[in-house]
Amino acid sequence: MRYQEAVMHEIKDARVTILAAPSDLSALDGWRRNQPDIPNRSEAIRRLIHLGIKAEPILRDLLRLLERLQWDDEAAELDKHIADIKEALGL
């Protein structure tokens, strides 16, 4: 069952309040606008939570693989991706 179908059938009765910087909300809204099936911020936040949980083990494996490879001097963008993955994982 796809994520959206599973969530549609799940009762949403727990409220969570978060504080977010305007730049985070702007990034969230920008991401949501590019997703045709996400109607509101709440659904965007639920989807990103799901993606983050599913992505963590994948990112850890990817990080291990990337760190084993040798990069040339033109790999600054890849180094930035590695740094971003480490930051996302809290490393």
C-alpha positions as CSV (number, residue, x, y, z in Angstrom):
1,M,0.0,0.0,0.0
2,R,1.3,3.4,-0.9
3,Y,2.1,5.8,1.9
4,Q,-0.7,8.3,0.9
5,E,-3.3,5.5,0.8
6,A,-2.1,4.2,4.2
7,V,-2.2,7.7,5.8
8,M,-5.6,8.4,4.3
9,H,-7.1,5.5,6.3
10,E,-5.3,6.3,9.5
11,I,-7.1,8.4,12.1
12,K,-5.3,11.6,12.7
13,D,-6.1,12.6,16.3
14,A,-2.8,13.7,17.8
15,R,-1.9,17.3,17.5
16,V,1.8,18.3,17.5
17,T,2.9,22.0,17.7
18,I,6.3,23.0,16.3
19,L,8.2,26.2,16.1
20,A,9.7,26.8,12.7
21,A,11.8,29.6,11.2
22,P,10.3,31.5,8.3
23,S,13.0,30.1,6.0
24,D,12.0,26.6,7.0
25,L,8.3,27.3,6.3
26,S,9.2,28.9,3.0
27,A,11.3,25.8,2.0
28,L,8.4,23.5,3.1
29,D,5.9,25.5,1.1
30,G,8.2,25.5,-1.9
31,W,8.7,21.7,-1.7
32,R,4.9,21.2,-1.3
33,R,4.1,23.3,-4.4
34,N,6.2,20.8,-6.4
35,Q,4.3,17.8,-5.1
36,P,0.9,17.6,-6.9
37,D,-0.7,15.3,-4.4
38,I,0.1,17.2,-1.2
39,P,-2.8,19.6,-0.5
40,N,-1.6,21.4,2.7
41,R,1.3,22.0,5.1
42,S,0.1,19.3,7.5
43,E,0.2,16.6,4.8
44,A,3.6,18.0,3.7
45,I,5.0,17.7,7.2
46,R,3.6,14.1,7.6
47,R,5.1,13.1,4.2
48,L,8.5,14.6,5.1
49,I,8.5,12.8,8.5
50,H,7.8,9.5,6.6
51,L,10.5,10.2,4.1
52,G,13.0,11.1,6.8
53,I,12.3,7.9,8.7
54,K,12.6,5.7,5.6
55,A,15.6,7.6,4.3
56,E,17.9,7.4,7.3
57,P,19.2,3.9,6.8
58,I,19.6,4.5,3.1
59,L,21.5,7.7,3.8
60,R,23.8,5.9,6.2
61,D,24.6,3.2,3.6
62,L,25.1,5.9,0.9
63,L,27.4,7.9,3.2
64,R,29.6,4.8,3.8
65,L,29.8,4.2,0.1
66,L,30.6,7.8,-0.8
67,E,33.3,8.0,1.9
68,R,35.1,4.9,0.4
69,L,35.4,6.5,-3.0
70,Q,38.3,8.7,-4.0
71,W,37.3,12.1,-5.4
72,D,39.3,14.4,-7.6
73,D,39.6,18.2,-7.1
74,E,36.4,18.8,-9.1
75,A,34.2,16.9,-6.6
76,A,33.5,19.8,-4.3
77,E,29.7,19.4,-5.0
78,L,29.9,15.7,-3.9
79,D,31.8,16.8,-0.8
80,K,28.9,19.2,0.0
81,H,26.4,16.3,-0.4
82,I,28.4,14.2,2.0
83,A,28.5,17.1,4.5
84,D,24.7,17.6,4.0
85,I,24.1,13.9,4.6
86,K,26.2,14.0,7.8
87,E,24.3,17.0,9.0
88,A,21.0,15.4,8.3
89,L,22.1,12.3,10.3
90,G,23.5,14.4,13.1
91,L,27.0,13.2,12.6
